[in-house]
């Protein structure tokens, strides 16, 4: 599983799936303009709502369970893409979710299921620890549930 709760409180909420986009179990998700669940995008200012807890295909009409944090600093165990491994010097930095796959992952297969420590385009994850070269511990930093006053917040 790509994003797995490590420490902190979460709960399940249910959202409508998108008939045009698939969602994979363990991927970061947000809501689109139609209030349907879709994978997080690393070049978007959209906010993440949580982690999908089942696969959702375009033909599936059931609601998608999403594990959402109920505390500000819920930590997640996060797999990394194969482009770059994690180092101790990455702790305390922000990184983006990987949406393109990596060298050992077919393009598009990542589907917001991994982090890319070398990509800081969209600061979705704050790295709080390193398990090894292929896995980090991180906090979701751009949640839809949290009001922030940074340059990415245009809803004021």
N, C-alpha and C positions, 0 to 999 in steps of 0.2 A: 504494500500500500504506500502510496507516495506521501501524502500528508496524514500523519497519525498523531492524535493528541498525546502529548508527553506529560504535561502538567497543567492543571487549571480546570475550571468548570466550564462545561459546554452543555448545550441542549439541542434536541432535534426540532427543526421547523420544516414544514412541508411547502414546496413551491411548485408551480406549474412548469412542466418541461416545455422546451421549444421544439416545434415541429420541423425546424430547419437545421438545428444543431444538436449533435450528440454530446452527452456529458458522461465522463468516465468516473467510476467509483474511485475516490481518493483525490480528485482534482479540485483545485480552487475554483469557486464559481461566484458569479455576480448576477445581477438582474439586467435584462435588456429593456428597451423602451416599451415592450409589451408586458413587462413584469414576469417574464419567463426566465428560467435558469439557463445560463450559458457559461462556458469556460472563461476564466479570467484571461485578459489579454495584456501582454507586457508592453504595449505601446498605447495604452488607453488610460484616461484619467478616471474611468469608472471605478467604483469601490467594490471590494470583495465582501461577500456576505458570509462565506464559510466554506466548508468542504463537503462535496457531494458524497453521500453514503450508499449509493447504488448507481449502476449504469443506467443511462436513459437514452433510448434510441429515438429516432425521429418518428417512428410509428407507435411509440408507447404513449398512452394517454394518462398514465397514473401520475400522481404527485411525486416529486423527487424529494427524498429526505436529505436535509442539509444540516450538518453539525455546525452550529454557530457558537462562538465564544460568548459567555455571559460575564466574563471578567476582562479587564483591559489587557492583561499580559499573559494570556493563555499561550503556553509554549507547545510547539508542534515538532515532531520528528519529521524531517523533510529529506527526501532523496534528491540528489543532485544530477544534473545532466552530465554527459560524458565530456563536454567541452573543457571543463576546468574543475579540478578538485578543490576541496576546502582546506584552508590552512588556518593556523591559530591567529594569524594576522587579519583574517576575515571577521573575527568576532567583534561586534560593535559597529559593523557596516550594514548598509541596506543593499538589497539585491532584488532582482525581478524574478517573476515566475517564468519558466521556460515554456514556450509555446511552439517552438519549431523543431524540437527533437535535437539530438546530438549525433556525434560520430557513430555511435553504436545503436542509435535509435532512429528508425525511419522517420522522415520528415512528417510532422503533424502528429506523430504517435505520442509525443509528450502530453499534449492536450491539457496543459496547465497542471501537470502532475509532478513536476520537478522544479527545483530552483536553479537559477543560473547565477553563480556568484560573480561572474565576470560581467554581467549585465546590470547596470544601475539606472537604466532608462526610466523605469517605473518602480519606485521604491515600495514594493508590496510586502517585503519580508525584512525584519530587523534580526540579524544573526546574533543569538545569545550564547551559542555553544557549538562545538564541533565534536561529532561522534567519531568520525574518521574522514578519510578523503572523499567518501561518496555520500556522506550524510551529515546534516547539520541540525541544530535545534534553533528554532526561530519563532518570532512573534509576528502575527499578521499586522502590518502597520497601517494599511489604508482600508479600514473596515467601514462599511456603510453605516454601522451602528454607532460610530464614534465621531463626534463633531470636532474637527480640527481647524486650525487657523493658519494653515500653510499655503504655499503658492498653488497647490493642487486643488484647493477648496474654492470652487467657483459658484457654489450654491447660495452664497450670502446675499 
